[in-house]
């Protein structure tokens, strides 16, 4: 997998069924079980964000994180990051996973476009890319 899913994608997929984030998560985790990578920082942010949603009770948050963990590989980054250091933490996560892109709908990251060789792209843009068939091979003359 050449992508990392940002925490907001996991959270939005957890609360908005049928949304672009949910479609991305279904495609990435469902069709590529065990291939997608994440970090403890990403999972911590998902936990924190879900706990801030009143509809998610503590045990529901833990259950949701267990589901996510069952579909991904955990990789380590070289550094530790604070909760508000999204750009740096996601770039480090992508590099640790050997990915060049982060799928996110975080407006600040989408404005950055890319950082240290890692591209930030929206869930909608990724879905369009993922569902667009490849070009036809050139014909023989």
Protein Blocks (a to p, Z undefined) as FASTA:
>chain_A
ZZdcdfklmmmmmmmghiaklmmmmmmmmmmghkaccdfklmmmmmmmmmmpmklcfklm
mmmmmmmmmmpccdddfbdcdfklmmlmmmmmmmmnopabdcdfbfklmmnopaghiacd
dfklmmmmmmpccddddddZZ
